[in-house]
Amino acid sequence: MTTSPSSTPLEIAEVSQEWSPIKKRMYKTQVCKYFIRGRCLHGPLCAFAHSVDELNRKPNLSMTKFCAKPKCSRLPHRVFRVLHQE
């Protein structure tokens, strides 16, 4: 298995601007199952790790819950369910 080239800071910034807060916290916390099979089409922009060196620690979500507010100010509620720290 080969590793993908590292993402540049600019590539990461461009992709992460449109991500929800929880998606940013989960960035590269799991290995890409498609990369393992040699089928990842996202390359360095993949949200999943392509090597052990790319893996980030998973955030502790034990003190979080789904937002029940229909008009949450953090994200469009109709598209996302937001996790709020308690």
N, C-alpha and C positions, 0 to 999 in steps of 0.2 A: 504494500500500500504506500502511495506517495502522498506527501502533504501538499496542500495548495499554497500558492504564494500568499504572504500576509496582506491583509487589507491595509491600504494607506489611510492615514488619519482623515483625509478629505473624503474618501469613499465611505468610511464609517460615519462621518458627520452628515453626509448627504442622505444616507439611508436612515439614520437614527432620528433625524428631524421629524419624520412623519410617523414615528412609532409611538405607541402609548407608553405611559410610565412603567407599567408592569412588563411590557415587552422589552423595554430597555434593560430592566433589571434581570431578565431571563436570558439576555444575549450570550450566546455560546456557553450555556451551562449544561448542554447535552451534546453528545457526539452525533453528527449527521448520519442518519441511517442510509441515505442515498450515496454519500461519499464512500462509505464502507463498501458498497456494492459497485462503486465506480460510475455512479449515475447522477451525481449532483450537478445541476445545471446552473447553480448560483455562483460557483467559484468563490472568490474572496469576499463576496457580498452575502454569502450564506449566513443566516442567523445562528447556525449550529456549528460546532467545532469540527475541524477537519484533522486535528491532531491533539494529543494530550497537552501540548504546550499552549494551545488556544483555549482550553477549558477554563471557564470562570467558576467561582464558587456560587452555588445556588443561594438566593436570598432566603432568609427565614420568614416564611409567610404564615407562621402559626398564629400570629396576633392580627390577622387581617380577615375581612369579610367582604362579600360582594355589596356594592352600593345599591341601596333600595330607592334612592332619590331619582325620580323620573327625569329631572333636568339637572343632572350633575354638571357642575361648572368645569370639571377637569377634562372631560371628553364628551363628544356627542353620545348620549346614552343610547340612542337608537342603534348605534353601531357597536359600541363596546360596553362591557360591564367593567366597572372600575373597582380596584381594590384600594381601600383606605386603611391606613394604619390606625389602630385603636390606641 
